Amino acid sequence: MNKNKQNIRIGILGVNGRMGRILVQACIHAGRNITVAIGRIGSACIGKSLADFLNLESTDHHLFNVMINDDLSAVIQDCDVVIDFTTAEALATHITICHQAKKPIIIGITGLSEQLTEKIKIAAQEIAIVHSGNYSIGVNLSVDLVRIAAQLLSQNEYAQAFEAEIIEAHHRHKIDAPSGTALMYADAIAQARQQQFADIAIYQRHGAVGERHHQSIGLQAIRGGDIVGEHSVFFFGNDEQIEIKHVANNRMNFAVGAVRAATWVSNQPCGLYDMNDVIKN
C-alpha cells in the first residue's frame, strides 16, 4: 500500500460518543485527514457536518465537508482505514463491511464474545486489523514491565515466593469486567510462567474460598464515578511486595495511540496485530 501518512483517509465510527469525539480531536492534532464520520442510527447528528456537530473551529475547514452518516457500507470506499471504539454489537457489522471492502480497521472494544473474536481472526486473513485492550503507550510499556517481573520472579528459588494480583478501576459506564487492560496484564504473567490463563484466573472472591493457590492470578474490578482507568499489578512475596501501576488521567492517551495505529496499519499486510506491533515497528 505504501501510503503517505499525511494522506491517510481515516473513518471514525461513533463520532457522537465520548470516545468518538476524542478520536476526532486526536486526528486533528496529528494532522490526519478524516473523510468518513459515522454516528449512531437515529442520532440527531446524522446529516450534519462533522465540524458543525462538534462546534469545531473554521481552521478545520475540511470537516465542514464531512457529513455524518449512519451507514458505513455507503461510505466505506471514501476512507483507507477505520477506527472503531463503539460497541461489540456494532463491531460485528463493521467487521463484515471492512472485510468485504478490504479496508483495515483499528478496534478499541473489549469484552468480546468468542464468536466475535473468531470473526475478527477470520477477517484478519484478508485485511489488516489492530485489536488491543489498550492503545496507551504507557500501558503497553507497563505490560512489558509486568512480563519481565513475572519472568524473573518465576525462576529458581523465587518460583513459589511471589503471588500475582491485579486490581483495576473504571468509570460507572464501563460495561465489561475485568477490563481489557487487566486481561493484558494477566496474559503477560501467564505467558511468562508458561501457564494457560484460563486455568489459573480467579475473578473476585466471596465466602469460604479456601487458601490461595500460589500460582493463581487474582483480578478485582472497581466501578464508580468518572475514573478514566487505573490498574495495579501486585507481586506479593514474603516480607515484601512489588507494585506496577498505571493511571490514565485523560482518554486522549487512548485516542492518540489509536490514530498512530491507524497510520501504521495502512501500510501493513493482512494480519491481526496489537499495539505492541505498532510501537515496536
Backbone hydrogen bonds, N-H to C=O, Kabsch-Sander energy under -0.5 kcal/mol:
donor,donor_aa,acceptor,acceptor_aa,energy
7,N,4,N,-1.6
8,I,5,K,-0.8
10,I,8,I,-0.7
10,I,33,N,-3.0
11,G,81,V,-2.6
12,I,36,V,-2.6
13,L,11,G,-0.5
13,L,83,I,-2.2
14,G,38,I,-1.4
15,V,38,I,-2.2
17,G,14,G,-2.0
20,G,14,G,-0.5
21,R,17,G,-2.1
22,I,18,R,-1.4
23,L,19,M,-2.4
24,V,20,G,-1.8
25,Q,21,R,-1.9
26,A,22,I,-2.5
27,C,23,L,-2.2
28,I,24,V,-2.2
29,H,25,Q,-2.6
30,A,26,A,-1.8
31,G,27,C,-0.5
31,G,28,I,-1.2
32,R,27,C,-2.9
33,N,8,I,-1.0
34,I,32,R,-0.8
35,T,10,I,-2.2
35,T,33,N,-0.6
36,V,10,I,-1.5
37,A,67,M,-0.6
38,I,12,I,-2.5
39,G,69,N,-2.8
43,S,40,R,-2.3
46,I,43,S,-1.3
47,G,68,I,-2.8
48,K,45,C,-2.2
50,L,63,L,-0.7
50,L,66,V,-3.0
51,A,63,L,-1.6
53,F,49,S,-2.5
54,L,50,L,-2.0
55,N,52,D,-0.8
56,L,51,A,-2.6
60,D,57,E,-1.9
61,H,59,T,-0.8
63,L,60,D,-1.7
64,F,61,H,-1.8
65,N,62,H,-1.2
66,V,63,L,-0.6
67,M,65,N,-0.8
68,I,48,K,-3.2
69,N,37,A,-2.8
74,A,71,D,-1.0
75,V,71,D,-0.6
75,V,72,L,-1.3
76,I,72,L,-1.3
78,D,75,V,-2.3
79,C,76,I,-1.3
80,D,9,R,-3.3
81,V,9,R,-1.6
82,V,104,P,-1.9
83,I,11,G,-2.7
84,D,82,V,-0.5
84,D,106,I,-3.2
85,F,13,L,-0.5
85,F,83,I,-0.5
91,L,87,T,-2.6
92,A,88,A,-1.6
93,T,89,E,-0.7
93,T,90,A,-0.7
94,H,90,A,-2.3
95,I,91,L,-3.1
96,T,92,A,-1.1
97,I,93,T,-2.1
98,C,94,H,-2.7
99,H,95,I,-2.7
100,Q,96,T,-2.4
101,A,97,I,-2.1
102,K,98,C,-0.9
102,K,99,H,-0.7
103,K,98,C,-2.4
105,I,128,A,-1.6
106,I,82,V,-3.1
107,I,105,I,-0.5
107,I,130,V,-3.2
108,G,84,D,-2.8
108,G,106,I,-0.5
117,T,113,S,-2.4
118,E,114,E,-2.2
119,K,115,Q,-1.7
120,I,116,L,-2.0
121,K,117,T,-1.9
122,I,118,E,-2.2
123,A,119,K,-2.2
124,A,120,I,-2.1
125,Q,122,I,-1.3
126,E,123,A,-2.2
127,I,123,A,-1.7
129,I,271,G,-2.8
130,V,105,I,-2.1
131,H,129,I,-0.5
131,H,273,Y,-2.7
132,S,107,I,-1.4
140,N,136,S,-1.9
141,L,137,I,-2.0
142,S,138,G,-2.4
143,V,139,V,-2.1
144,D,140,N,-1.4
145,L,141,L,-1.8
146,V,142,S,-2.4
147,R,143,V,-2.3
148,I,144,D,-2.4
149,A,145,L,-2.5
150,A,146,V,-2.7
151,Q,147,R,-2.2
152,L,148,I,-2.5
153,L,149,A,-2.6
154,S,150,A,-0.6
154,S,151,Q,-0.8
155,Q,152,L,-1.0
158,Y,155,Q,-2.1
159,A,156,N,-1.4
161,A,158,Y,-1.8
162,F,158,Y,-1.0
163,E,236,F,-2.3
164,A,216,S,-0.7
165,E,234,F,-2.2
166,I,218,G,-2.8
167,I,232,S,-2.5
168,E,220,Q,-2.6
169,A,230,E,-2.4
170,H,222,I,-2.2
171,H,227,I,-1.6
172,R,225,G,-2.1
174,K,171,H,-1.3
183,L,179,S,-1.9
184,M,180,G,-1.5
185,Y,181,T,-2.1
186,A,182,A,-2.4
187,D,183,L,-2.8
188,A,184,M,-2.0
189,I,185,Y,-2.1
190,A,186,A,-2.6
191,Q,187,D,-2.7
192,A,188,A,-2.1
193,R,189,I,-1.8
194,Q,191,Q,-1.0
195,Q,190,A,-3.2
197,F,195,Q,-0.7
199,D,196,Q,-1.7
200,I,196,Q,-0.7
200,I,197,F,-1.3
201,A,197,F,-1.1
202,I,217,I,-2.5
204,Q,202,I,-0.7
204,Q,219,L,-2.2
209,V,207,G,-1.8
216,S,213,H,-1.7
217,I,200,I,-2.6
218,G,164,A,-1.9
218,G,216,S,-0.5
219,L,202,I,-2.6
220,Q,166,I,-2.5
222,I,168,E,-2.5
224,G,170,H,-2.2
227,I,224,G,-1.3
229,G,248,A,-0.7
230,E,169,A,-2.0
231,H,246,H,-2.7
232,S,167,I,-2.5
233,V,244,I,-2.6
234,F,165,E,-3.4
234,F,232,S,-0.5
235,F,242,I,-2.6
236,F,163,E,-3.1
236,F,234,F,-0.5
237,G,235,F,-0.6
237,G,240,E,-2.6
239,D,237,G,-0.7
242,I,235,F,-2.2
244,I,233,V,-2.5
245,K,243,E,-0.5
246,H,231,H,-2.6
248,A,229,G,-3.1
249,N,247,V,-0.6
253,N,250,N,-1.2
254,F,251,R,-0.7
255,A,251,R,-1.7
256,V,252,M,-2.9
257,G,253,N,-1.7
258,A,254,F,-2.1
259,V,255,A,-2.4
260,R,256,V,-2.1
261,A,257,G,-2.3
262,A,258,A,-2.2
263,T,259,V,-2.2
264,W,260,R,-2.1
265,V,261,A,-3.0
266,S,262,A,-1.0
267,N,264,W,-1.5
268,Q,265,V,-2.0
271,G,127,I,-1.7
273,Y,129,I,-3.5
273,Y,271,G,-0.6
277,D,274,D,-0.8
278,V,274,D,-1.2
279,I,275,M,-2.5
280,K,276,N,-2.3
281,N,278,V,-0.7
